[in-house]
Amino acid sequence: MTLNTGPGIPGEPAVEVRDLRRSYGDYEAVRGISFTVARGELFALLGTNGAGKTTTLEVLEGYSPPSSGTVRVLGLDPYTQGALVRRRTGVMLQEGGFFKELTVRETIDSWRSFISGAQPTAEVLDRVALTERAGTRVAQLSGGERRRLDLALAVLNTPELLFLDEPTTGMDPEARRATWRLVSELKAAGTTVLLTTHYLEEAQQLADRVAIMDRGQLAAVGTVEEVLSGHGTRITFPLPAGVAVSQLPFVLGESPTVTDGTVLYTVARTAPALAALHGWAAELAVELDGIEARNASLEDVFLELAHEKAETR
Ligand SMILES: Nc1ncnc2c1ncn2[C@@H]1O[C@H](COP(=O)(O)OP(=O)(O)OP(=O)(O)O)[C@@H](O)[C@H]1O
């Protein structure tokens, strides 16, 4: 038997997931998902709470086997070939298990002793902007600083593939941006990154491709642009003075929603919709001040999914 321990077959994806299912007892948390992550790509797994993101990541990291389906990480089976996979990957978990009495430097030093070819401690501290906190005990770190220490440990072995489970949860905006910079640098240096996040802006900023997970299934996979296409344009304007909601027209067959005096239409085609609205306004001799048309955002897609979820409950 020959084991594939090298850098992998050129063109072979970094991650390949086929029909993955994973159950906890009777409960199926992941219900038949398939996706691939190419080498060098930054892929974001987005989802509502309990969608199955962490469960998927745990299978990819080799902590649990699939209930059915297959996963390959760097061409290897992460469950049965865990040691080989771990040598070439970095993992940042949602809750790092630190010894709270150790300082930041001692924590990094102790992890370094397990890794051959680990980066120097000073360099790692600098990369995650923790140099000034090197002598601080882990117990005294803020939530965001602990996440940065998690990240430091995940990149210690200069991994080919990095798994980040909600990397910026608990960080203030400045720390979040610093983490985004670090993740972007790693990607620029050729690291493949698979991250989960609740922050849509994070996915929009960083990801080459995103997958939206909902109730154990993938609702959409593609570039942000691809995922947003098909979700229409949002046209909004303040309800004109003297106009009743019942007077608002159907536009391209769509009825509006009115929230706090703002009218919203979601339409497939922008120009004819705007023309129809201006025609309607001219007939009523009212002004459409403040009318705006914008593409759907990831947030809109999320809200639609949440809405569908509430309706199917
Ligand atoms: N060990 C477990 N035993 C039983 N059920 C579990 C277990 N771990 C997770 N679940 C359930 O499986 C589902 C998916 O959980 P998972 O943590 O994968 O979701 P998630 O998308 O990561 O959610 P979040 O964004 O809230 O972290 C949830 O309904 C959760 O309650």
The ligand as an SDF file (V2000), in Angstrom:
LIG
                    3D

 31 33  0  0  0  0  0  0  0  0999 V2000
  -22.4700   16.0000   20.6650 N   0  0  0  0  0  0  0  0  0  0  0  0
  -23.6960   16.2550   20.2310 C   0  0  0  0  0  0  0  0  0  0  0  0
  -24.7440   15.4750   20.6060 N   0  0  0  0  0  0  0  0  0  0  0  0
  -25.9970   15.7240   20.1730 C   0  0  0  0  0  0  0  0  0  0  0  0
  -26.3340   16.7210   19.3330 N   0  0  0  0  0  0  0  0  0  0  0  0
  -25.3500   17.5490   18.9370 C   0  0  0  0  0  0  0  0  0  0  0  0
  -23.9910   17.3640   19.3590 C   0  0  0  0  0  0  0  0  0  0  0  0
  -23.2350   18.3300   18.7890 N   0  0  0  0  0  0  0  0  0  0  0  0
  -24.0910   19.0750   18.0560 C   0  0  0  0  0  0  0  0  0  0  0  0
  -25.3490   18.6160   18.1350 N   0  0  0  0  0  0  0  0  0  0  0  0
  -26.5300   19.1590   17.4450 C   0  0  0  0  0  0  0  0  0  0  0  0
  -26.3050   19.0990   16.0480 O   0  0  0  0  0  0  0  0  0  0  0  0
  -26.7610   20.2860   15.4080 C   0  0  0  0  0  0  0  0  0  0  0  0
  -25.6290   20.9610   14.6280 C   0  0  0  0  0  0  0  0  0  0  0  0
  -24.6840   21.4770   15.5580 O   0  0  0  0  0  0  0  0  0  0  0  0
  -23.3560   22.2250   15.0900 P   0  0  0  0  0  0  0  0  0  0  0  0
  -22.6210   22.5930   16.3280 O   0  0  0  0  0  0  0  0  0  0  0  0
  -22.6730   21.4160   14.0690 O   0  0  0  0  0  0  0  0  0  0  0  0
  -23.9660   23.5230   14.3980 O   0  0  0  0  0  0  0  0  0  0  0  0
  -23.2640   24.8940   14.0120 P   0  0  0  0  0  0  0  0  0  0  0  0
  -23.7340   25.2130   12.6410 O   0  0  0  0  0  0  0  0  0  0  0  0
  -21.8120   24.8170   14.2330 O   0  0  0  0  0  0  0  0  0  0  0  0
  -23.9390   25.8790   15.0620 O   0  0  0  0  0  0  0  0  0  0  0  0
  -23.3650   27.1960   15.7660 P   0  0  0  0  0  0  0  0  0  0  0  0
  -23.2620   28.2170   14.7040 O   0  0  0  0  0  0  0  0  0  0  0  0
  -24.4550   27.5020   16.7460 O   0  0  0  0  0  0  0  0  0  0  0  0
  -22.0590   26.8570   16.4010 O   0  0  0  0  0  0  0  0  0  0  0  0
  -27.3670   21.1630   16.5170 C   0  0  0  0  0  0  0  0  0  0  0  0
  -28.7420   20.9820   16.5100 O   0  0  0  0  0  0  0  0  0  0  0  0
  -26.7360   20.6330   17.7820 C   0  0  0  0  0  0  0  0  0  0  0  0
  -27.5950   20.8000   18.8830 O   0  0  0  0  0  0  0  0  0  0  0  0
  1  2  1  0
  2  3  1  0
  2  7  2  0
  3  4  2  0
  4  5  1  0
  5  6  2  0
  6  7  1  0
  6 10  1  0
  7  8  1  0
  8  9  2  0
  9 10  1  0
 10 11  1  0
 11 12  1  0
 11 30  1  0
 12 13  1  0
 13 14  1  0
 13 28  1  0
 14 15  1  0
 15 16  1  0
 16 17  2  0
 16 18  1  0
 16 19  1  0
 19 20  1  0
 20 21  2  0
 20 22  1  0
 20 23  1  0
 23 24  1  0
 24 25  2  0
 24 26  1  0
 24 27  1  0
 28 29  1  0
 28 30  1  0
 30 31  1  0
M  END
$$$$
